[in-house]
């Protein structure tokens, strides 16, 4: 009897202990706090990374954060001046807004606050590349120019050859106020031109941009600076010269505007012809020097000289050749006009006007500075590095 009562007491005690243990024990899925439940710390990452070398100066500096928000970012050049940058509205990224310099060291410091309310910091430094050379480039036409309907756009590299033509061409952009079909073409290693398939529409507004700074040209050369230009295409004026006709016709918007008696290059000698081809007005001089010791004349000055090639051809007055003007082609390649007619044409012409010559024995060689229109369109397109 005593043993049974003791068993009952012990059994009751064990049950109570078991119930107590069940109330206080934690299982893997229990609701008690763990280290994993703590708010995360902010993580900052910068690009370029710390100690990076030969960084492209056009590469933006960026700082981004996860599990937090950016408090501040400062990037300084080696002179201690902070470069410009902006933090995104969501405060998750910061990005520089100005290009870097060549062969410079930059340091950065950034801080952020994590979801845990604690601040973290990031510091580092990097250096930009040092080019072997930075050749300059030029663009023509320049800002605010008004040019003729045959004017090409020329990007020239006078201080060195371009090896990576495709990279350069991708950095060039032509925007027009109305649709114009055109293409870039490399005339040689130091010049790339853009021209329309047909003459520009009169009144077109043109914007040219060349993002060349920091661009690798090849051979260790990098772009010195970006280029840009805004210019306007003027009225449509075209000079047409059919040499056997002994006259020069000027057309405006496709209609005959003026017709002047002329004496062109000698027909019998191809070396003295006014050569066939489409050229452009390149230069205007109230008085031009036409001395040519090779043919025995020096100190020869003529008025109202309009150059349309660097091969030696001009439109100008020549009263000394009055007897032949309108009758016989007797010049050494130039287009001779009476003085009054030469002045009238001079006043009407602008740089970039087309001059179309036909009827001669000789063709204009592609040695002039501007021979873009001597190249057929199908061939011109193939001269693009992106063709």
Secondary structure, DSSP 8 states (H G I E B T S, - for coil): -HHHHHHHHHHHHHHHHHHHHHHH---TT--S--GGGS----EEEEES-TT--SB-TTS--EEEEESEEEEEEEEE-TTS-B--EEE-TTSSEEEE-S---TT-EEEEEEEEEETTS-EEEEEEEEEB---SB----EEES-TT-EE-TT--EEEE-TTS--S-HHHHHHTEEEEESS---EEEEEEETTEEEEEESS---TT-EEEEEE--BT-EEETTEEB---EEEEEEE---EEEEEEGGG-EEEEEETTEEEEEEE-B-B-SS-GGGS--BEEEE--EEEEEEE--BGGGTB-S-EEEEEEE--TTS-EEEE-GGGGGGTTT---BSSSEEE-HHHHHHHHHH--TT-EEEEES-SSB--TTSS--GGGS-HHHHHHTSTT-
